[in-house]
Amino acid sequence: MAQQPRAWQRMLSGRRLDLLDPTPMDVEIEDIAHGLAFVARWNGQTQGDHAYSVAEHSLLVETLFGRINPQAPAKWRLAALLHDAPEYVIGDMISPVKAAVGPGYGALDERLTAAIRIRFGLPAALPATVKKQIKKADKISAYMEATQIAGFSAAEAKKFFGQPDPSVVEGLDIVLRSAVETRVAFTARHAALLEQMS
């Protein structure tokens, strides 16, 4: 009898996360922060001495979300911070690869996202308006990354990601730092938002 392929991953915390049936109890912020800090955006095709990580991107998206929605409660800011959290397990696939993989990737991402949100006191499914605002912040971040570190011209980035409102991005620059520094910053921001929620 053929043995079923292993569908769980052992985390540094000791948790075993079942990718086919993830539970909130197997999700730890330290695992998320560590994984995201070591996953490179843009398949690593960025300028600088450090890879631009998903954790760094997530911190920027949360900042942009707060600028777009200054009255947003901490729980929605936390949702923005965690918007790419499943990538601590499944990695960051660029959009063309996601399209090639097909609907299976989306289903896996949705299962992990729901478990992560529930673990940290968020609803499994976000209100449509919040989801839309997070996506807007995500696109602004992608524009900034594309033009500042990924070699896109402003015209090319505008075509793919839209032109951001200058007031939203004013004074913000892409930060490149070590994975350890980014992991610490991500964990600290997560803790601060949880404290605001309590």
N, C-alpha and C positions, 0 to 999 in steps of 0.2 A: 504494500500500500504506500503510495507516494505521500511524503510529508508536506504539509501546507507550508508555504514560504512564511518566514517571520514577518509580521506586520507591525511590530512594536520597536520603539527605539529606547535604549537605556540612556537616561539623562545623567548629568554629573551629580545631580541631587540624589540619585539613586532611584528616582521614579522610572517606571516603564510606561511610556505613552503609547497606547494602542492607536495606530493611525486610522484603523477602520472603525473604531468605536471609542474615540477619546472621551475621557471623563474629566470634569473640572478638578477632581481630587488629585489627578496626576499632573496638574499644571502648576509650576512654580515660577515666580518672577525671576529668580536668579538664573534658571535655565533659559528663559526667554531672553533676558538681557545678555547673557553670555553668548547664546547662539546668534542673536541679531548683530552683536558687536563684531562678530567674525564673518558675517555674510556680506559680501561686496555688492553694492548696487552697480548697475550698468555692466554686469559681468566683469567687473574690475577694470574696465576701460576708461579710467579717469586719471587726471593729472594729479601729481603730488606724491609725497613720501609715504602716505598711508592710504589704504583703500577707503573709499567712502562707503560706510556701512549702512545697513538697513536701520540699525539702532540710531545712528546720527540722523538719517533721513526722518525717522519717526519723531525724534525730538523737534526737528524743524517743522514737520507737518503739524504737530501739536501747537507750536508757537504761532504758525500762520493761522491755524483754526481759531486760536484765541484772538488774533488781530481782526479776523473776519467777523467773529462773534464775541465781542468783548463781554457780553452779559451771559455767555454760556456757562451752565453749571459745571462743576468739576467732573461730574460723571461723563459728560460728553467730551470734555478735554481728555479724560482718560481713554475714552473710546478712540479719539484721534491718535493718542500716543500708541495704542495697541492695534492700529488699523492694519499693520503688516505683521503682527505677532506670529501667525502660523508659519512664517518664513524661517523661524528658528528651527523648524523641523524639516520643511520642504524646500528651503532655499528660495532665492529670489530669481524667478524666471522672467526674462524680458518678455514683453507682450507678444512678439512673433512666436516665441517658443510655446507660450500658453495656448495660442491659437492652434499650433500644430499638435499639441498634446490632446486638445479637445475637452469635452465636458467633464471628464473624470477629474481633471485638475481642480476645476471649480467646485465640484462636490466635496473633494477632500479639504479644500480651503474652507468651505462653509462649515463642515463638521468641526474642524479645529478652532475656527473663529468662535463658534457658539460655545464650545467648552471653555475657551479662554475668557470670553466675556462673562459667562456665568461665574467662573472662579473668582472674578474680581468685582462682583456685585452689579454687573451690567446686564441688560436684557440680551438674550441670545440674538434677537433681531433688533436693529436700531430703527428709530423712526425715520421715514424717508427723507425728511428735511435735514436731519442730522447727518445721515449718510451722504446726502448731496453736498453738504457743506464740507465734510471731511474730504470728499472727492475733489472739491474745488481747491482746498488747501494742498492736496496731493499733487494736483496738476501745476499749481504755482511752484511747489517745491521742485517738480520735474523740470520746469522751465529754468529755474535758478541753477539746478545741477547741470542741465544741458549746456547752458551758456557759460557757467563759471568753471566747470571742471571736466566736462565730457566732450568738448571740442565742437559743439554746435554753434552756428552763427545765430544771431538774434532772430533773423528772418526764418531760418529753419526751425528753431525752437518754437517760434510763434505759430508756425504752421501745424506743428504736432500738439502743442500744449496750450496754445492761446497766449495772449499778452496779459501779464498780471497788472493789476492796479498798482501804480508806483507807490501809493501810500501804504499798501500792505507789506511791501518788501523793503521799504525804506530802512536803511541801517542794518539790514540782515545780509550776512555773507555765509557761504558754505564753510563749514568748519571741518578740517581734517585733523584728526588726532588718533592716538593709539587705540586699539581695541579695548584695552584695560580702562583707559580714561573714559571712553564712550560708554562702556558697560556700567561704570560707577555713576555717570551722569544720568543714564537711563533709569537705573534702579532708584536713584535719589528722586528723580522727577515722579516716578511711579508712586513712591512712598508719600511724597508731598500731596499728590492728587488724592490718594486714598485717605490721607488725614483730613483734607478739605471735605471729603464726602461724608466723614463720620460725624 
